[in-house]
Amino acid sequence: MTERSRLIGTWELVAFTEYRDDGSQFDVFGPDPKGRLVYTETGHMSVVFAGAHRTPFSGAWAGVPDRHKAECFDAMVAYAGRYTDHGDRVVHHVEVCWIPNWEVRELERFLTFLPDGRVRLRTPATRAGRSQPVQDVIVKRASVA
């Protein structure tokens, strides 16, 4: 089985952890994150990750306070585009994103296929020659309900 064929499908978010230069770490979306990462045979991908702690809105969208909208926006990641699988790493070619500045950006993730069937996607420690926090995303195959 090729590495690419191992990625194709729908994955469920298990954990999203960030490691800082000072040695600290934290769960980006809290202890029970939710979300999906999808890779298709045609080379497309999409991701929506969010914290489980987000408070549902009440009432009409126009009546939801901007502060509440911003809190929910800050507790998620959402983008889509194409991907290139290099075996030990995957590059997401972002076409549309919840952060407009990321559109047309290439996001590199190092791949580790774990013995239990889960996959770890790790960000590089540097980007454009600058240090950045390392993030680990752990996903498992999404179950078919």
C-alpha positions in Angstrom: 0.0 0.0 0.0 1.4 3.4 -0.9 1.7 6.3 1.6 -0.8 8.3 -0.4 -3.4 5.5 -0.4 -2.9 5.4 3.4 -3.9 9.1 3.7 -7.0 8.9 1.5 -10.2 9.0 3.4 -11.8 10.9 6.4 -9.9 11.3 9.6 -11.2 12.4 13.0 -9.2 14.7 15.2 -7.9 13.1 18.4 -5.5 15.7 19.7 -3.9 19.0 18.7 -0.9 19.8 20.9 1.5 22.8 20.6 5.1 22.7 21.9 6.8 26.0 22.6 10.5 26.9 22.6 10.4 27.3 26.4 9.4 23.6 26.8 5.8 24.3 27.6 3.0 22.5 25.8 -0.8 22.8 25.6 -3.8 21.3 24.0 -4.8 23.9 21.3 -8.5 23.0 21.4 -8.7 21.6 24.9 -9.1 18.0 26.1 -11.9 17.0 23.7 -11.3 18.6 20.3 -13.5 17.7 17.4 -13.0 17.9 13.7 -12.3 16.2 10.4 -9.4 16.0 8.0 -10.3 14.7 4.5 -7.9 13.6 1.7 -9.4 12.5 -1.7 -8.1 10.4 -4.5 -8.2 13.5 -6.7 -5.6 15.3 -4.6 -8.0 17.6 -2.7 -8.1 18.0 1.1 -10.1 19.9 3.7 -9.8 20.4 7.4 -12.2 21.7 10.1 -11.0 21.5 13.7 -12.6 23.1 16.7 -12.6 23.1 20.4 -15.5 21.2 22.1 -15.9 24.0 24.6 -17.4 26.5 22.1 -20.7 27.8 23.3 -23.6 27.5 20.8 -25.1 30.8 19.5 -28.7 31.7 20.3 -31.0 33.8 18.2 -30.5 35.2 14.8 -26.9 35.6 13.4 -27.2 39.4 13.3 -28.0 39.4 17.0 -25.0 37.3 18.1 -22.5 39.6 19.8 -19.2 40.1 17.9 -17.3 39.0 21.0 -19.0 35.6 20.9 -18.4 35.2 17.2 -14.7 36.1 17.7 -14.4 33.5 20.5 -15.7 30.8 18.3 -13.5 31.9 15.4 -10.5 31.8 17.6 -11.3 28.2 18.7 -11.2 26.7 15.2 -9.1 25.9 12.1 -10.7 25.6 8.7 -9.1 25.4 5.2 -9.2 23.5 2.0 -7.2 23.1 -1.2 -5.0 20.5 -2.8 -2.3 18.3 -1.3 0.9 16.7 -2.4 2.0 13.5 -0.6 5.8 13.0 -0.4 5.6 9.8 1.7 7.2 11.1 4.9 5.4 14.5 4.7 2.4 16.0 3.1 2.0 19.6 1.8 -1.4 21.3 2.0 -1.7 23.9 -0.8 -4.3 26.2 0.8 -6.9 27.7 -1.6 -9.5 28.9 0.8 -9.1 29.5 4.5 -10.7 31.0 7.6 -7.6 33.2 7.8 -7.4 34.9 4.5 -3.6 35.5 4.9 -3.1 31.7 4.6 -4.7 31.4 1.2 -2.1 30.4 -1.4 0.2 29.3 1.4 1.8 25.8 1.5 1.6 24.1 4.9 4.1 21.3 5.3 3.3 18.5 7.8 5.7 15.6 8.6 3.8 12.2 8.7 4.2 9.4 11.2 1.9 6.4 10.8 1.5 5.1 14.3 1.2 1.4 15.2 -2.4 1.8 16.4 -3.5 3.1 13.0 -3.5 6.8 14.0 -1.5 9.3 12.1 0.6 12.2 13.5 1.0 15.3 11.4 3.8 17.5 12.8 4.6 21.1 11.7 8.3 22.0 11.0 10.1 23.9 13.8 11.0 26.7 11.4 9.2 28.5 8.6 10.9 31.0 6.2 14.0 30.7 8.4 12.2 31.7 11.6 11.5 29.5 14.6 7.9 28.6 15.3 6.1 26.4 17.8 5.8 22.8 16.7 2.3 21.4 16.5 1.3 17.8 16.6 -2.1 16.8 15.2 -3.2 13.2 15.9 -6.0 11.8 13.8 -7.7 8.4 13.5 -9.9 7.0 10.8 -13.4 8.4 11.1 -16.0 5.7 11.8 -18.8 5.2 9.5 -22.0 5.8 11.5 
